[in-house]
Amino acid sequence: MNMNRRHLLGSAAAGAALIGAGRTAEARPLCSMLPARWDETYDVVVVGCGGAGMAAAIKAADQGAKVVILERLAFPGGNTQLAQGQMNAADPVRQPRQGIKDSWELHAKQTLAAGDFRGRPDRVETLCKNAYGAVTWLESLGMKFRDDVFQMFGGLYPRAHQPVEPKGKGYTQVLLKALKDRNVPILRNIRVTDIIRDTPTSGDVRGVCCQTKDGERYIRARRAVVLAAGGFSANQHLRELHDPRIAGLGTDNLPNKLAGEVMMAAVRVGGYLVGMDFIQSTPGAPAGKKMKIILNTKVAESIYVDKRGNRIVDEGTRRDRIRDAVLGTPERYAYTVVDNETYESYNSAVHSSVEEGIKIGEAWTAPTIRELAVKMGVDPDGLEKTIDRYNNVLVKNRKDPDFGKDPRNLYKRIEKGPFWACYTGMTVHHTMGGLDCNTKAQVLDWQGCVIPRLYAAGEITGGIHGTNRVGGNALLDCMVYGQIAGTNAGQEKAA
């Protein structure tokens, strides 16, 4: 009998159709997902009240849409409020004043290279082209950035914009005020479990199914649904499934064992996932320690050392290389050291965390490097030798023969006491993988086709950052693609 592979597959498909059809020989049509009734109706439904979700809701409201935000937690802000706050952009105003030459093209080129060219060029180009526009849009809403830019940890170039308000507080305050001005409601303690499409694999997206304290609710979206529920760093099973190397690490994201469920709800209506193995870790509390203390933001003014006092990496390199250097020490953690001039340049949130860390023995300060090393439990001779070499060889000559730190980041000696240090372990910080989308922020299926009326923005998406996200590009991603998603969703024709 000639049973080739195609014949076997055809027979199997026919058999499956017969099983699904019961007594008839014809396959049943796909069932409708539409509920018997909708509990509420809006034009645009935004899932998630972090930076991307708030940006999307504001822009959708500006299109004249009636908008609602559904937030799983009891408070708005998401992981944006925990962010360090820096946002990258080639800036035609600030950078020339500092003698910095930049362009969106250079930003895009560096972003693609930093992700090992695994990001989609068109999405990266859109991100970087619209970066400065995101800065000015936020400023138009009342956001205040400092007058200078700098190269932040993992940022690779001096284009990071620092808000005047510490951490992500400036973003959330400004965006929440804009939402209030536009009368956009935020429904809290709402868990979105399913996305409603005409059928699971065809037709338009019509709304969402939610779980609330009062039971199940169906919320209709006449124009579109925007997904902005964040990544899956807080989901230990999912993150370790995709990258077993991070087993045992904590996360600096908000607690959420169900992180990723909105993303998976999109998969059930045809969404396709890309880059799920690309997971980023950044400095935080080592295993067994309590606090995430950050003294490494300014890469030109800090160094990483191990327990022997030896410097371990170029402080301005990619985040994945810094992760590997820190986890490659025998202790699987390191320390960050700065002088008082750098410490004083940090904001009140950093100072508060360091002060609390000193109380519990996870940060230290001392008038001399030797006394600091003793308090840290680091070899005093080794740390003194490292600091002396850094100041009098590397900075003096503007050359780093040890790790290749860029000369532009070798202008600052670590010499003005008192000196400060903290633990630098690694915590899971960002998931670069997620829903595949196009430059219009529309969610795509496995064939690259648009799922009608479904948009996504922020960390729930993939395909931008590749294997390694550039520091300062996450908030940018939220603001640029949040605006794009909200604008396009708000312009959909009501159905």
Secondary structure, 3 states (H helix, E strand, C coil): CCCCHHHHHHHHHHHHHHHHHCCCCCCCCCCCCCCCCCCEEEEEEEECCCHHHHHHHHHHHHCCCCEEEECCCCCCCHHHHHCCCCEECCCCCHHHHCCCCCCHHHHHHHHHHHCCCCCCHHHHHHHHHCHHHHHHHHHHCCCCEEEEEECECCCCCCCEEEECCCCCHHHHHHHHHHHHHCCCCEECCCEEEEEEEEECCEEEEEEEEEEECCEEEEEEEEEEEEECCCCCCCCHHHHHHHCHHHCCCEECCCCCCCCCHHHHHHHCCCCCEECCCCEEEEEECCCCCCCCCCCCCECCCCEEECCCCCECCCCCCCHHHHHHHHHCCCCCCEEEEECHHHHHHCCHHHHHHHHHHHHCCCEEEECCHHHHHHHHCCCHHHHHHHHHHHHHHHHHHCCCCCCCCCHHHCCCCCCCCCEEEEEEEEEEEEECCEECECCCCEEECCCCCEEEEEEECHHHECCCCCCCCCCCCHHHHHHHHHHHHHHHHHCCCCC
